[in-house]
Amino acid sequence: MTLFAQRLGLGRIGRGLLIVLALCALAAGGDAGQAFAQVAAARAPDVPYEPTPHNVVAQMLQLGQVRNGDVVYDLGCGDGRIVIAAVKKKGARGVCVDIDPERIREARANAAAAGVLERIRFLDQDLFATDIGEATLVVLFLWPEVNLKLRPKLWRELRRGTRVMSYVHDMGDWKPQQAMTVQGRLGERQLYLWTIAAPRGR
Ligand SMILES: C[S@@+](CC[C@H](N)C(=O)[O-])C[C@H]1O[C@@H](n2cnc3c(N)ncnc32)[C@H](O)[C@@H]1O
């Protein structure tokens, strides 16, 4: 609730008012009260939705060397286009994670239309609370500070040899194994690739 209020740019008084309103709505009961409480409790996305262009998705599959047997996680999957392209072309399995239920609905519908629904799991949840241990390739299109916040989790949960790919933003002082310039929506952008290997700091 406090985070939600912060996202709305509310100060301490505003946050207090929001909590009082939520408590009143809950006490009043009924659908309106429950709906208000759910909205107030929902966590806002760390990064707004912006899809990776399709031409870049194709280059991601090449850079990530997606292959049969891969388990591809897109942490913040949007409409699911990266995971769908990976499982469709290369026979991998995938997991789409997004905190926005609308995105997950869209990703599921797109996977159904592409005929790959059974190859993908859809998780409507916070990427920071997602178990990513089975991934062999993790794809990110987030923000720089979110990438940095994610580093300890990647390091802790991913197995040695797992590839991590990020569109646009790097991982601070993690030196990429490969970087590729691609044509993004607003000009040239970078695609970065790392492999979880020997200890390198978090
Ligand atoms: C820039 S879009 C990238 C979409 C997709 N990966 C692509 O490249 O086309 C970022 C996505 O991350 C999702 N997101 C932001 N914060 C999140 C979080 N904490 N947990 C899960 N998803 C999140 C947003 O809802 C949005 O769909």
The ligand as an SDF file (V2000), in Angstrom:
LIG
                    3D

 27 29  0  0  0  0  0  0  0  0999 V2000
    9.8450   -2.7660  -21.3420 C   0  0  0  0  0  0  0  0  0  0  0  0
    8.5550   -3.9850  -21.1570 S   0  0  0  0  0  0  0  0  0  0  0  0
    9.3190   -5.3990  -21.9530 C   0  0  0  0  0  0  0  0  0  0  0  0
    8.3040   -6.3670  -22.5080 C   0  0  0  0  0  0  0  0  0  0  0  0
    8.9000   -7.6070  -23.1910 C   0  0  0  0  0  0  0  0  0  0  0  0
    9.9380   -8.2340  -22.3900 N   0  0  0  0  0  0  0  0  0  0  0  0
    9.5060   -7.2440  -24.5190 C   0  0  0  0  0  0  0  0  0  0  0  0
   10.7460   -7.0950  -24.5580 O   0  0  0  0  0  0  0  0  0  0  0  0
    8.7620   -7.0910  -25.5070 O   0  0  0  0  0  0  0  0  0  0  0  0
    8.7190   -4.3600  -19.4010 C   0  0  0  0  0  0  0  0  0  0  0  0
    7.6530   -5.3040  -18.8720 C   0  0  0  0  0  0  0  0  0  0  0  0
    8.0110   -5.6500  -17.5300 O   0  0  0  0  0  0  0  0  0  0  0  0
    6.8420   -5.7410  -16.7420 C   0  0  0  0  0  0  0  0  0  0  0  0
    7.2570   -5.5450  -15.3380 N   0  0  0  0  0  0  0  0  0  0  0  0
    7.6980   -4.4130  -14.7660 C   0  0  0  0  0  0  0  0  0  0  0  0
    8.0200   -4.6260  -13.4830 N   0  0  0  0  0  0  0  0  0  0  0  0
    7.7960   -5.9430  -13.2350 C   0  0  0  0  0  0  0  0  0  0  0  0
    7.9570   -6.7670  -12.0900 C   0  0  0  0  0  0  0  0  0  0  0  0
    8.4310   -6.3040  -10.9210 N   0  0  0  0  0  0  0  0  0  0  0  0
    7.6380   -8.0730  -12.1980 N   0  0  0  0  0  0  0  0  0  0  0  0
    7.1620   -8.5860  -13.3780 C   0  0  0  0  0  0  0  0  0  0  0  0
    6.9770   -7.8260  -14.4870 N   0  0  0  0  0  0  0  0  0  0  0  0
    7.2960   -6.5300  -14.4290 C   0  0  0  0  0  0  0  0  0  0  0  0
    5.9390   -4.6520  -17.2950 C   0  0  0  0  0  0  0  0  0  0  0  0
    4.5870   -4.8880  -16.9790 O   0  0  0  0  0  0  0  0  0  0  0  0
    6.2360   -4.7290  -18.7950 C   0  0  0  0  0  0  0  0  0  0  0  0
    5.3440   -5.5950  -19.4550 O   0  0  0  0  0  0  0  0  0  0  0  0
  1  2  1  0
  2  3  1  0
  2 10  1  0
  3  4  1  0
  4  5  1  0
  5  6  1  0
  5  7  1  0
  7  8  2  0
  7  9  1  0
 10 11  1  0
 11 12  1  0
 11 26  1  0
 12 13  1  0
 13 14  1  0
 13 24  1  0
 14 15  1  0
 14 23  1  0
 15 16  2  0
 16 17  1  0
 17 18  1  0
 17 23  2  0
 18 19  1  0
 18 20  2  0
 20 21  1  0
 21 22  2  0
 22 23  1  0
 24 25  1  0
 24 26  1  0
 26 27  1  0
M  CHG  2   2   1   9  -1
M  END
$$$$
